[in-house]
Amino acid sequence: MAKRTHGFRRRTRNKLRKPYGEKNTVNQFLEEFKEGERIVLKIEPSSHKAMPHPRFKGKNGVVKGKRGKSYIVEIKDGGLTKTIITKPEHIRHINK
């Protein structure tokens, strides 16, 4: 018997699927965020670098800083505050 895998993208066939016809744009990869800005984590499945864990999909957070090309984002998960380092293609502005 083969050993069951427990990889990073395990059981995410539907969660990390894009809607039919949705395309990537260069602007998503070059978008800038300011410190203190409110964002939402929307994982881009075609870009694997600095991808946050799928359990954080749809969570709201605050940009705390920048590290290289990536952003440091703080989110609330349960009663804890967690820090995630992710690229700009995986985060979106919250429309107010």
C-alpha positions in Angstrom: 0.0 0.0 0.0 1.2 3.5 -0.8 1.6 6.0 2.0 -1.0 8.8 2.0 0.5 12.2 1.3 -0.1 15.2 3.6 1.2 18.0 1.3 0.5 21.7 1.4 -2.2 21.6 -1.2 -3.9 18.5 0.1 -7.7 18.5 -0.4 -7.8 21.8 -2.2 -9.0 20.7 -5.7 -12.1 22.9 -5.5 -10.8 25.5 -3.0 -7.9 26.6 -5.2 -9.7 26.5 -8.6 -10.3 29.7 -10.5 -13.7 30.4 -12.1 -13.9 29.5 -15.8 -12.6 32.4 -18.0 -11.0 34.3 -15.2 -7.6 35.6 -16.4 -4.4 36.9 -14.6 -3.2 40.4 -15.2 0.2 41.8 -14.6 -1.3 44.4 -12.4 -2.2 41.8 -9.7 1.5 40.9 -9.5 2.7 44.5 -9.3 0.0 46.0 -7.0 1.3 48.1 -4.1 -0.1 48.2 -0.5 0.5 50.6 2.2 1.3 49.9 5.9 -1.9 49.8 8.0 -4.1 49.0 4.9 -6.9 46.5 5.3 -6.8 43.6 2.9 -8.4 40.2 2.3 -6.4 37.0 1.4 -7.5 35.7 -2.0 -5.1 33.0 -3.0 -3.9 33.0 -6.6 -3.5 29.3 -7.5 -1.2 29.8 -10.5 1.5 31.5 -8.4 3.1 29.2 -5.8 5.7 31.5 -4.4 4.8 32.9 -0.9 1.3 31.3 -1.1 -0.5 31.4 2.2 -1.9 28.2 3.6 -5.4 27.5 2.1 -6.9 27.6 5.6 -6.4 31.4 5.5 -8.4 31.9 2.3 -10.9 34.7 2.6 -9.5 36.1 5.9 -9.2 39.8 6.5 -6.0 41.3 7.8 -3.8 44.4 8.0 -0.6 45.0 6.2 2.2 45.5 8.8 5.2 46.0 6.5 7.1 44.9 3.5 9.9 42.2 3.2 11.5 42.3 -0.2 8.7 41.9 -2.7 6.4 40.3 -0.2 4.1 41.8 2.5 3.8 41.0 6.1 0.1 40.6 7.0 -1.5 40.1 10.4 -4.7 38.2 10.6 -7.0 37.0 13.5 -7.4 33.2 13.5 -9.6 32.0 16.3 -8.4 34.1 19.3 -4.8 34.4 18.0 -3.1 37.0 15.9 -1.0 35.3 13.2 1.6 36.8 10.9 1.7 35.7 7.2 4.3 36.7 4.6 2.8 36.7 1.2 3.2 38.2 -2.3 0.8 40.9 -3.7 -1.0 38.5 -6.1 -2.5 36.7 -3.1 -4.0 39.7 -1.4 -6.7 42.2 -2.5 -7.9 45.6 -1.2 -11.1 45.7 0.8 -13.6 47.9 -1.0 -15.2 50.4 1.3 
